[in-house]
Amino acid sequence: MAKNTEFKYEIKEHIATLSTNEKGWSKELNLISWNDREPVFDIRTWDAEHKHMGKGITLTEEEVRILGKVLG
């Protein structure tokens, strides 16, 4: 049985571009809603048009606070 892998996303807020590689893809921190869910913080690479993405990580607001304390 085939799995439905379609999903949708909406970048609610672009927070920061962390880096850009030689191919023009940017590693970004964004606030994103996946499949109409509550927005989460998301770090991943994107092409210039935000149509293609690389693997990434999502964090809740609480996880971002903890990460900030650890790094701060």
C-alpha positions as CSV (number, residue, x, y, z in Angstrom):
1,M,0.0,0.0,0.0
2,A,1.4,3.4,-1.0
3,K,2.0,6.0,1.6
4,N,0.7,9.5,1.0
5,T,3.7,11.8,1.4
6,E,2.0,15.0,0.4
7,F,2.3,17.8,3.0
8,K,1.9,21.5,3.0
9,Y,3.8,24.3,4.8
10,E,3.5,28.0,5.4
11,I,6.5,30.1,6.5
12,K,4.8,32.3,9.0
13,E,8.0,34.3,9.9
14,H,11.5,34.3,8.5
15,I,13.7,34.9,11.6
16,A,17.3,34.6,10.2
17,T,19.5,33.3,7.5
18,L,22.3,31.4,9.1
19,S,24.4,30.8,6.0
20,T,24.3,30.4,2.2
21,N,26.2,27.8,0.3
22,E,27.8,28.0,-3.2
23,K,24.7,26.6,-4.8
24,G,22.6,29.4,-3.4
25,W,20.8,27.4,-0.8
26,S,20.3,29.1,2.6
27,K,20.2,27.6,6.0
28,E,17.4,29.4,7.7
29,L,15.6,29.7,11.0
30,N,11.9,30.2,10.3
31,L,8.6,29.9,12.1
32,I,6.6,27.3,10.0
33,S,3.2,25.8,10.1
34,W,3.3,22.2,8.8
35,N,0.0,20.8,7.6
36,D,-2.1,23.6,9.2
37,R,-0.7,22.8,12.7
38,E,0.6,25.3,15.2
39,P,3.8,27.0,14.0
40,V,7.1,25.6,15.2
41,F,10.7,26.9,14.9
42,D,12.4,25.2,12.0
43,I,16.1,25.1,10.9
44,R,16.8,23.7,7.4
45,T,18.2,24.5,4.0
46,W,16.0,26.1,1.3
47,D,16.5,27.0,-2.3
48,A,16.1,30.7,-3.2
49,E,12.4,30.3,-4.0
50,H,11.5,28.3,-0.9
51,K,10.1,25.5,-3.1
52,H,12.7,22.9,-2.3
53,M,14.1,22.1,1.1
54,G,16.7,19.9,2.7
55,K,16.4,17.9,5.9
56,G,15.9,19.9,9.0
57,I,14.9,20.0,12.6
58,T,11.8,21.5,14.2
59,L,11.7,22.9,17.8
60,T,8.9,24.0,20.1
61,E,9.1,27.4,21.8
62,E,10.1,25.6,25.0
63,E,12.9,23.7,23.2
64,V,14.2,27.0,21.7
65,R,14.3,28.6,25.2
66,I,16.3,25.6,26.5
67,L,18.6,25.7,23.6
68,G,19.1,29.5,24.1
69,K,20.1,28.8,27.8
70,V,22.5,26.1,26.8
71,L,24.2,28.2,24.1
72,G,24.0,31.4,26.0
